[in-house]
């Protein structure tokens, strides 16, 4: 992966102070899509991700808090139970830019042959 190729990242954090946690959450909401309170999907190049981590470092207390970013590869597999992370029809990243094709199924009555 090149430094400037876009990629999907999972960013998670565990912040010990509620005020710092709220600041980090507001910052991350501007950067990506929240999956859960402290878990976000971010579309960014490796260079942008490095810059984002430096910005986060300024918001946290590194001795007490934890922030991690994982690159979500194209061939990554995921499994989920419960309600979906995103509402129907909400797409992120490259999928959002692709035109969607709507499939319409019509019910046909059997013929009287």
Secondary structure, DSSP 8 states (H G I E B T S, - for coil): --TTS-EEEEEEEE-SSHHHHHHHHHHHHTTSEEEETTEEEEEE-HHHHHHHHHHHHHHS-TTT-EEEEEEE-TT------SS-SS-TT---THHHHS---------------
